[in-house]
C-alpha cells in the first residue's frame, strides 16, 4: 500500500519530528539558482552569527547555529551532487557538475571567514559548561579550524585556502571523468564462450549482426566477462581496456592532486597528506595504518600464494601448458573454476536463488525484525528515472517515522556505475525543535530483468545490497542532535563497520531461507550442504581477496606519502609498482589509479575497508554465538542503539566496547578469513 506524504508529515509531527523530501531540480538553470541561493542564505546566516555581541554567546546561537547553516547549505549540495551522478539528462549532469564546483569553492572559504572563527573562538574562550555531543562538537570545530590553517600567519593561511579550492575543483573533475568514462568492446559468440546466456541476452548486449557489445566501464559487465569468458584473449583485451579508462583525462589530474595535497599538509605542519588525513581517524597516524596493512599482508602471504598456485594448476591442466602463469586477467576466471571444482559452487547457478524483488523484500523483513523497524513504499513526488522507488522507514513499536530511502537500482548510460548510498538530508535537531527525519538514496547497478525472467543477483551482490543498506540504516537510525555527527558522519575508518556487519546476515541459513528461493521452483531453498560449501569456497579465496585489498590500500597510502616540493609525480607508475609487488603484475599501459575513484574522497583511507572488516567480524560474534543467532531482535536492538544511533557523537572505540562488553580483538577476523590468529 502506497502512503500519502502529507499523512507521513502529520504523523512525524506527533512525535516531535519533521518529514520532508528533497525538491529535486528538473532544469539546469534551477540547479544553478538553487546553489547560488543556498550560498547566499548561508553567508547571511554567518553574518548574523559573527555580529552577535560576544557576551551573549551560547551553544544555541553560536555552535548550533553554525552547525545548522552548514547543514542547510549541505542539503542543497547533496541533492545536486546526486543529480550529477544519476540523472539521465546530460545537460542536468553537466549543470550539476559546475554547480558542485562552485559550491565546493565557497565551502572551502567558510573555514577562512575570520569573523566566524573569532566568534566561535570567543564562545570557546568563555569556557562554557558542555558535555556529551555538544562538547565533542565544539572540540571538533576548533580542531578543524586548526587543520584548515586558521592559526597560521595570514599569508600561509591564504595559501592553504587557495590550494584547497584548486584541489576541490580537481577532485570533482577526477570523479566526473570516471562517471563519464565509456568503452565499448565488440565480441563474437565464440569469443564470449562461457559467459552466461542470461547476460548475453540482456537488453543492449546483442547486436543486429549477431555479435555482442559489452561496456568495460560497467562493473556488472566486467564481472561477467572476467569471471566466465573461457577465452584468455577476450579476458586480456577486456581487462586492458578497463584498466586504461581515464588514463589520459585523470592521469595528469591525479598527479596535480597529489602535489596539492602534499603542499597543504606541509604548510599545516604535517609530514604527509596521509598523516594529515589519519589524524582524525581511529588509526590516528599513517604509521599505525602501515603497521596494520603490513601485518595483514604478512599474515595472508602464504595463503595468497597457495591460492594462486591452485588457480595456476587448473590453468596448466586446462591449457595443457605445465608452465602456465596466472595473470591479472586470469585470477577471477580461475578463482571461479577453483570454487566450482573444489567446492561444487557455481556462482551463476546460485543466481537463480536471488531474484531481485524477493531479495529486497526479504532484506526489508529481516532487518525490520532485527532493528525493530518497518519499511513502507511511497510514491516519489519527483522522479529522475521512471523505475525510481521510495520507501518510508518507521519504528515498529511506536510507529514514529524515522526516515526515507530512494532506490535507483539498475544501470543506464551516464549513471554512477558502482554501488553506494548517497545522503540527502541528515537527521538533526532543527531550529524549531523538531527532529529532521533523514533521507538517503541507494544507487546500485544490478542486472536488468530479461523477458520472462527477473533480475537475478549473485550471492556477492546480495552481500553488496546488505552492505549498502547498512549505510542507509546508519543514516536513518541516527539520533545525533547535530548535522556534524549525523549517521555516517563518523571517523572515516569506522564508517564501513555498520555496513560490513550486515554482510554476515547473507551467510546464515535461517536468514537466507526467508527469501532465497529458486525463481523457477518456489519450494526450493539453498540446501544446507551447499551453503556450507559456499562458505568454504569463500574462505578458500580470502587470501586473494584481502591481498588485493591490501594492495589497493598500500597504493593509496604510498601515493600520499611525504613528497618533496620539487618531486616529479607519475601516480600511475607509482601505483602500478605497488600493485605489481603486492598482488599481480599490471598489464603494459594499465592505469588503474586513473580509474580508482576512492582516491577522491577516500584518499589515504582505503585501508578502512579491511580495518572495518576486522571490527565487524568481532561485532558479529555477538550474533553468531547467540541462541537466536542473526534473527535476534534483542541483540539487533542493541546494535541499533550502540553502533548505528550515535553516529559520530561518541568515540567509536567506546561504541565497540559498549556493544561487545570488552575491547575489540583481531582474532575473529583472522579466523573468518582462514588465517591463523598467531600470524
N, C-alpha and C positions, 0 to 999 in steps of 0.2 A: 504494500500500500504506500503510495507516494504521499508525502506530508506537505502541509501548507506552511510556507516560510513565515507568514505572519503569526501563525499559531506557535511556531517554534520560538519566535522572538518573545511572545507573550509568556510562554512557559519559562523561558530563561529569566525574565524579569522577576518572576515569582520566587526565584532562588537567588536574587541579587546579582544576576549575571546579564550580559548583553550578547546577543547573537546577530551577526551581520555577515554578508558575503562580499567579496571584492567586486567593485563595479568595473569590470574589465572594459578597457577601451577597445573600440572597434574601428577606429580610423587613425592613421599616422599622426595627424595634427592633434588629435585628442591625447595621444601619448606624450607628445612634446609639451602640450599645455599642462597635463597632469603633473609632470615632473617639475616644470617651472613654478607651478602654484605650490607644490609641496615644499620646494626650496624657499619660496617667499614666506610661507607660513612659519617654517622653522626659523628663518632668520628673524622674523618679528618676535617669535617666542624667546629667542636668545637675547634679543634687545631688551625685552621686558625683564628677563631673568637677571641680566647684568645691571640693569638700572635700579634694582631694589637697594634700599638702604641696608648696609651690612648688618646693622644692629637688629634688623627684623628677620634675618635669615633663619630658616628652619629646614628640616628634612623635606617637608612637603613643598615649599615654594622654591627650593633650590635643587636638591638632589632628585626628588621625584619628578619635578618639573622638567629637569634636564633629561631624565630617562624617557619621559612621555613624548617630548618633542622629537627625540631620536626615533622613538617607536612610530610616531605618526608619519614621519617622512620615510622611514624604512618600509612601512606597509606599502606605500606607493611604489617604491623601488622594487620591492619583492614581486609584485604582480607584473610590473613592466619587464622584469628580468625573466619571469616565467614566459611571458608572451614572446620574448626574444628567442626562447628555446623551443617553443612548441607551436606557435601559430602557423597555419598552413599558407598564409599570405606573406610572400617575401617582403612586400613593402612594409607590412606591420613589423616583421622581424628586423628589418633594416632601421626603421624609425626607433624601435625599442633599443637596438644596439647603441645608436647615437645618444639616445636619452639616458641610458645607463652610464655611458661615458661622462656625460655632463653631470649626472648625479654623483658619480664617484669622485670627480674633481672637486665638487662642492663638499662632499663628505670628508675628504681629507682635510680641507680647510677648516672644518669645525674644530679640530684639535688645536688649531693655531689662532683661534679667537682669544686674544689676551684678556679681553674684558670678561669673557665667560670663565676663563681659567682663574682669574683673580677673584671672581665672585665665588667660585667653588672653593678656592683655597681659603678665602675669608671665612666661609662656613666651617671648613675643617679646622682652621686655626681657633675657632671659638670653642673647640673641644666639646662638641655635642655628645650627649649620653646616648649611644647607639648600641644595638645588639643584633644578633642574628643576621638576617638577609640585608638589613639596612647598613649594618657595619661593614659587611663584606662588599656591598655595592660601592660605598664611599671609598673604601680601600682600593677597589679595582679602578675606579675613575682616576684617583690620584696616581696610581701605578701607571695607568695608560697615558696620562699626561707626561709622566717622566719618560715613558717609552717613545712618545712622539717627539720628544726633544724640547719640551717647554722649559726645562731648567737650564738649557744651553744658552750661550750668548746669542743675541738676535741674528747675527749672520749665519751661524751654524743652524739655527732653528729654521730660518728661511730656506736654507739649502736642503734640509731634510724634507720640508714641505714640498718644494719643487720636485725633488726626486720621487716622492711618494705619488704625486699627481701624474708624473710621467709613467711611473710603474703601474698605476691603476689603469691607464689607457692601454698599455701594452698587454696587461693581463686580460682585459676584455677582448682585445684583438686575438690573443692566443686561443682563448676559449671559443670565440666565434668562428675562427678558422677551422677548428676541429668539428664543430657542429655543421658547418657548411661543406666540409670535405666530402667528395664523392668520387668513387672509382668503380666503373663497371668492367666486368670481365665476362667474355662470352666463351662458353664451353659446349662441346658436343656431349651427347648422351654417354658415349664411351669414356670421355674424359671425366665425367661425373659418376661413373660406375661406383656403386656402394652408397652414394648419397640417398637418403630415404625418398621414396616416391612422394610422401606427404609434403616434403619440401619442394621437390621439383614441380609438383602440381599446384603450388601456391600461386596466388594472383601475381602477375607481372614477371614471373620467372621464365616461363616457356615462351619462345618467340614463334612467329608465324612460320618460319623456315625450319622449325624443329630443334633449334639449339636452345641454350639456356643462358640467361643473363643473371649474374649474381653481383651483389654490391660488397666490395671489400670494406666499405665504411660501416656496414651494418653488422653489429655483433652477432645477431642471430644467424645471419648468412655465414659469417666467419666460423661459427661453431659447427654448422652443418658440414661445411667443406673440410675443415681441418680435422674433424672427428671421424668422418666417414668416407671421404674420397679415397679410393684404393690407389689411384694414380699418384705416384710421388711427384711427377712433374706438375700435375694440377695443384697439389698442395704447395709445392715450392713457388709456383707462379702466383697463386693467390696470396700466400704469406708475404712474399716480397712486395707485392703491390700494396698490401695493407700496411706494411712497415715503412713504406715510402710516403704515406699520406702526410701532407702538410710539411714535408721536408723544406721545400722552397719558401713557403709562407712563414712557417713558425721557427725554422732554424735560426735565422738572424734575430727574430724577436726574443727567443729564449736566451740567446747569448747576451743581449742587451739587458734583459730582465735580471739575469744572474749578477751582472756588474752593478746594476742599480741597487739590488738588494744588499750586496756587499758594501757599497758606499754608504747606504743608510745605516747598516749595522755598525760600521766603523765610526761614523760620526757620533752615533749614540753610545759608543764605548764598548761595543761587543766585538769579540774576535771574529765572529762569523754570523751569517744570517741564521744558520742552524742554531747557534746559541741564543740569538735573539728570539727565535720562534719557540724554542723549547722552554725558555724561562717561565712561561705562564702555563705550562702543562704538568701533568703528573710526573713525567720523567724529570723535569727540572733543568737538565743540561743535555747538550748533544753527546757528551761522553757517556752519559747513562744510556742513551739510545744505542750508541755504537756497542756498548758492552752487552746490552740485551740482544742486539742483532747478531753479533759475533758468537755469543753463547748459543743462540738458536741455530745459527749456521753450522757450528761445530757439532752440535747435538744431532743435527739432521744429516750430516755429511755421508756417513756410511749407509744410512737408509736411502738417501737420494741416489748414490752411486749404484746401490743394489737394484733399485727400481729401474734406472736407466739400462742396466745390464739385462734385466728381464725383458725390457722393451726391445733391446738390441737382438737378443736371441730369437725373438719372434720375427723380427725383420730379416735376420740372417736365414731363418728357416723358410720364410715365405718368399724370399727373393732368390734363394739358392746361392747367396753370397756370404761365405763364412766371415768375411772381413767387413760386413755391413756396419755402418755407424748410424747413431741416432742424431739427426739434425733438428734444428728448431722447428722445421715444418713437419717433423715426424712425430714428436712426442705425444701430441694429443691423439693422433690416429692409433699409435701402437699402445698407448695407455688404455684406450678404449678396447682394443683387441685383447690386451692382457686381462682386463676385467672380465671380458666375455669368456676367455679360455680358462682362466684360473678360478673364476667365481661364478661362471654362468650368468653374468649380469649383462643384459642387453639394454643399454640406456634408451634406445629408440623404441623397443617393445614396451618399456616401462611408461612411455608417454601415454599409452592407452589408458592408464590408470588415473591420469591427471587432466581431465577436461577442465579448461579454464573456469567456466561458470561454477562448477561443483567445487573446485579448489577454493575459489574466492568465498563462496558461501560457507564452506567448511571452516575456513580460516576465521571468518567473522563469528561463527557459532562457537568455535573452540576458545578463542580469546575473549569472547563475550562471557563465557563461563569462567575462565581463569581470572580475568580482570574485573568481573562484575559490571560489564557494560552491555549495551545493546546498540546495534547499527541498523539504521533505517534509511531506505532510499528516498531521495528528494529530487524533484525536478530542478535542474540548474536554470536559473533565470537568464543566464548568458552562457552560450557555448562557443568555444573556439574551434570545436570539431564535433561532428554530428553524434559520434558514439561516446561523448563525454558523459560520465556518471558522477553523481554526488551522493554522499552518504552522511547522515547525521549520526553523531555518537552521543549516547546518553548513559548516565549512571543507572544501572539496572534497578538498584534498590530504591533510590529516591525519584528517579525519572528526570533528574536535572540534566539539561543539555550541557554537554562538555565541549563539543567542537564539531567540525565538519571536515570531510576529506573528498577531494575530487579524484577521479580515476581516469587517466588517459593512458590506455594500456597497449596499443598496437602501433607498429611502425608506419611511417609515411615520410615522404620526401621533405627535407628541411627540418625535421623534428630531432630534438635531442636523442642520441641513438644508444643510450645505455639505460640504466635503471637508477632512479633516485627519488627521494622525497624533496619537494620544494616547499619551504614555509611561506605562507602568505600573510596571515595575521597571527601574531603571537598572543598567547594568553598573558594577561597583565591586569593590574588594578587601574581602572580608568579615573579620570578627573572627577567624574560624577559618583565615584564609589562603587560602581558596578564592576564585576569581573568579566573581562572580554573573553569570549569563547574563541579558542584558536581555530584557524582554518589552514589546511595544508593541501598539497596535491601530490599524488603518486604518479610518476611518469615512468612507464615501462615500455618494453618492446617485445611482446610475446608474439609467437607465430600467429598469423591471421587464420581465421577459420577457413576451411575448404568447403566446397559444395557437398553437402551431406555429411560433413564431419566437423566437429567443434574444434576450436583452438586447443591444441594438446601441448602441455608443458612437460619439460624434462623434470626429473626429480631435483636437479640442480636449480632449475628455475622456480620450483616450489620453494626451495630454501631462500632464493633471492626475493621472492614475493613476501615471505615471512619476515625476512630481514628488513625490507623497505617499510613494511607495515610496522615493524618495531620502531623505526624512526618516526612514523606518523603517530604512534601511541606515545612516544616520548614527548612529542609536541603537544598532543591533545590532552594527555592526562596531567599536564603540568599544573602545579599550584603555586608557582613562583609569583610573587607580587610584582616584580619588575620585569620589564621587557629584557633588560640586560641578562637576566638569568632564566628566561623562559625556555622551557622544553629542552631542545638540543643545544642551547647556549651554555655548554659545559666545557671543561678542559678538553682540548682537542683530542687528546689520546684517550679520553673516556667516552667520546660521543658515539663510538660504534658499539659500546658494551650493551646498551639496551636493545639494539637491533641484532647483534650477534647471538645473544642468548636465545632469542625466539627461533633461531635456526634449529635448535635442538628438538623442538616440537615436531619438526618434519621427519624425525627419525624414530618416533615412538609408534609402536604397533597400535595401541589404543587410539591415539590421535589420528593416524592415517586411516584407520578403519571407519572413521566418521565421514570421510569424503573421498578417499582414494578407491574408486571402483571403475572397473573396465567399462568404458563407454559403450562397448559392443555387447556387454553382458553385465547388467547392473547388480547381479548377485555375486560377482567375483571381486574379492578384495585381494590385496597383496599378501601372498602366503607368508607365514612367519619365517619359514626357512629361506625364502627369497629375500626378505628384509634383512635377515642375518647375513646373507651373502652380500647384500648391498653395503652393509656396514663394514664388513671385512674388505670389500673391494675399495671402499672409500678410504679406509685406514691404510690400505696397501699402497696407495699413491700419494699419501700425505707428504712424504719426503719430497716429491717433485713439486707438489703444490706450494708448500711452505718455503722451499728453497727458491722458487720463483718469486714468492712474496718478499723474501729476504733480499733477493737481487734488486727488485724494484725499490725497496726501502733504502738499501745502501746506495743505489743510484741517486735517489732523492737527497739523502743526507750528504753525499760526497759532492754533488753539484753545488750544495750550499755550504761547503767548507770555507775556511779562510782563503781569500784571494788578494793578491797584491793589486794595487790600483792600475798598474801597467801590464797586468797579465792578459794574454790573449786567450779568449774563451772559445772553444768549439764544443758546445754542450753535447752535440750528437756523438762526436768521437769519444768524449769522456764517458758518456752513458753506455755506449757500446762496449767500451773496455771493461766496465764493471759487469755488465750482463755476460760478456764472454767469460770472465773469470769466475763468476758465482754460479751461473746457470748453464746455458748452452750458447755457442757462438752465433752471433747475429749474421745475417746474410750481407754480402757486399752491397753497399748503397742503402742499407737499412737505416731508418731514422726513428726508432721507437720513441725517443724523448720528444720529438716534434708533435707526436700524436698522444702524448701522455698527459691527459687533462688534469691529473692530480697535481701537476707541477704549478698549477694556478689555483690556489685555494687550500690545497693540502700540502703545499710546499713545506719541506722539512717535517712532514707529518704523515707520510705514507706508512711509516712503521706502526701507526696507530691501529691498523687492522690486526696485525699479529699481536700487538700489545693488548688490544681489547679482546681478542680471541682467548688469550691466556686468562684474563679476568672472567670472561663469560663462562669458560669451561669450569671455573671454580664455583661461580654462582649456580651453575647447572646442577652441581652435586646436591643441592637442597631438594630439587625436584626428582632427580634420578634416584636418590636414596630414600624418598618418602614412600609410604604405602600406596598413596594415590598417584604417585609419580606426576605426570605432566597435566593431569586433569584435576589438580588440587586447588580449589578456589581459595583456601586459606593461605597457602604459600603464594598463590598468584596475587592475592590482595596485598601481601607483604612486599612482593616485588613491585607492585604498582606504587605503593606508598613510600618504600625505602629507596628505590632506584629511579623510577620514572617521574614521580610527582615533584621532587625537589628541584629538578632542572639543575642549574648551576649555583643555586643558592647555598649549597653546602659543599665542603671538601669531598671529592669523590672517594678518597680513601676512607673517610668516615662512613659514607653511604655503604660501601662494600663491607666494611667491618660490621656495621649495624645489621645488614642482611644475613651475613654468614655467622655472626656471633664470634668471629675471630678474624685475624689478619688474613689476607689472601695468600694463596700458595700456587706455585707453578706446577706442582705435581699433577693435578687433574688434567691440565692441558697437555703435558708431555705424554700422559697415559692415553689421552684421547686421540693423539696422532701416531701412536705406536712407537714412541721414542722412550728410551729408558730414562727414568727420573734422575738417575745419577750421571747422565751425560753432561 
